[in-house]
Amino acid sequence: MDAKSTLVIAGGGLAGAKAAEGARGRGFEGRILIVGEEQMPPYERPPLSKAVLRGEAEPSSTQVHDAAYYTDQKVEVVTGVSVLKIDLPSRRLELSDGKAIGYDALVLTTGAAPRKLKIAGADLDGVHYLRTVDDATNLNAAIKGAGRVAIIGAGWVGSEVAASARMMGAEVVLIGPEPFPLQKVLGEKVASVFRQLQSDHGVNLRLGVGVSEIRGGKLVEEILLADGSIERADVVVVGVGADPRVELAVAAGLKVDNGIVVDGNLETSASGVYAAGDVASAWHPHYKRQLRVEHWANARYQGTAAGENAVGPHQIYDRLPYFYSDQYDVSLEYVGHSESDDEVVIRGDLEGRKFIAFYHHDGVLSAALTVNIAKVFKDIKLMIASGKKLDLTALGDENVPLSELSSAPI
């Protein structure tokens, strides 16, 4: 595209900011406009369940760039406004402030929205979701004044909020349908480590049971579980997953299937329209399937790639999925993508919470989780990318350097 062209980015999160950065980095000199519905410029969300929630970091510290960056790079950022409609034939957008704008290329970074509980009492005061800076600020105040905090959902958000709330001194009960926190992603063997971690830090665990009702007058007072038992709480945090925000894409007629479907170049079913971040279901050349990943690194790097591809020659996006989490004194990193039927090999001390979990299918590595172990990801990524069958005994043996496994001939 030339200097007279316009790139519009619909969505003001990390992926949107990085799309603008990618376009400028590719040498695009035309107009770039980011349209975001929140009042704050693009920011990163991982600190919302950690340092910002605990009051250890200011909300402004989460911003991707300061105001000077957007001025210097001539990137227009419109806050408090959303895109209401995409007219594909005319390449025009209708905005919530009544304005319309044309585009030559469009990147959709509309993200995901927290999945709402559909049970009685879910609308009572004291029920919180965590997605935005305002959510984190409000939840911080609520936890400080809470008698007991109940967290419904033991995935990443639920586990991190439980840790932060305990670190703030709150009494916490963690409720989830699976017997272990993070079980769907990590499997029972590894997830048992995080069950013990929460227990060791004083979290009351009500796992393997669902929630039937939230009770109270105007304010939350208690939660009725599916087994008939009751848990007292005056603050409830719901973390039961998120749904991609595809309404705009659906209305425009774009292909949607668990997210906006994009190819390896991150282009949608409409020419000149791209998608990245939580909302994108992208073809991954290594796993040979569509993947939708809701994590910081995906928004960071996929957003950049979408911006680059929107204004210049296409490049396949083949970076392996990656995410991280910090809970109490445990730092974990995960790379790759595992399936529910993958087996796991442990290298290190599972009970001591210093180990690597290798997920594989018939000896071919699909993903790996490191817990309190650093500087091993280069070798792990090489092993995953190679697609070769590994010696599982050597994989679990700490005396065998990972560099030997990653450099072994196929």
Secondary structure as GFF3:
##gff-version 3
##sequence-region A 1 410
A	DSSP	beta_strand	6	10	.	.	.	ID=ss1
A	DSSP	alpha_helix	14	25	.	.	.	ID=ss2
A	DSSP	beta_strand	31	36	.	.	.	ID=ss3
A	DSSP	three_ten_helix	46	49	.	.	.	ID=ss4
A	DSSP	three_ten_helix	59	62	.	.	.	ID=ss5
A	DSSP	alpha_helix	67	72	.	.	.	ID=ss6
A	DSSP	beta_strand	75	79	.	.	.	ID=ss7
A	DSSP	beta_strand	83	87	.	.	.	ID=ss8
A	DSSP	beta_strand	92	95	.	.	.	ID=ss9
A	DSSP	beta_strand	100	102	.	.	.	ID=ss10
A	DSSP	beta_strand	105	108	.	.	.	ID=ss11
A	DSSP	beta_strand	112	114	.	.	.	ID=ss12
A	DSSP	beta_strand	127	129	.	.	.	ID=ss13
A	DSSP	alpha_helix	133	144	.	.	.	ID=ss14
A	DSSP	beta_strand	149	152	.	.	.	ID=ss15
A	DSSP	alpha_helix	156	167	.	.	.	ID=ss16
A	DSSP	beta_strand	172	176	.	.	.	ID=ss17
A	DSSP	alpha_helix	183	200	.	.	.	ID=ss18
A	DSSP	beta_strand	204	207	.	.	.	ID=ss19
A	DSSP	beta_strand	211	216	.	.	.	ID=ss20
A	DSSP	beta_strand	220	225	.	.	.	ID=ss21
A	DSSP	beta_strand	230	232	.	.	.	ID=ss22
A	DSSP	beta_strand	235	238	.	.	.	ID=ss23
A	DSSP	beta_strand	242	244	.	.	.	ID=ss24
A	DSSP	alpha_helix	247	252	.	.	.	ID=ss25
A	DSSP	beta_strand	260	262	.	.	.	ID=ss26
A	DSSP	beta_strand	273	275	.	.	.	ID=ss27
A	DSSP	three_ten_helix	277	279	.	.	.	ID=ss28
A	DSSP	beta_strand	280	284	.	.	.	ID=ss29
A	DSSP	beta_strand	289	291	.	.	.	ID=ss30
A	DSSP	alpha_helix	296	311	.	.	.	ID=ss31
A	DSSP	beta_strand	322	327	.	.	.	ID=ss32
A	DSSP	beta_strand	330	336	.	.	.	ID=ss33
A	DSSP	beta_strand	343	349	.	.	.	ID=ss34
A	DSSP	beta_strand	354	361	.	.	.	ID=ss35
A	DSSP	beta_strand	364	371	.	.	.	ID=ss36
A	DSSP	alpha_helix	377	386	.	.	.	ID=ss37
A	DSSP	alpha_helix	392	395	.	.	.	ID=ss38
A	DSSP	alpha_helix	402	407	.	.	.	ID=ss39
###
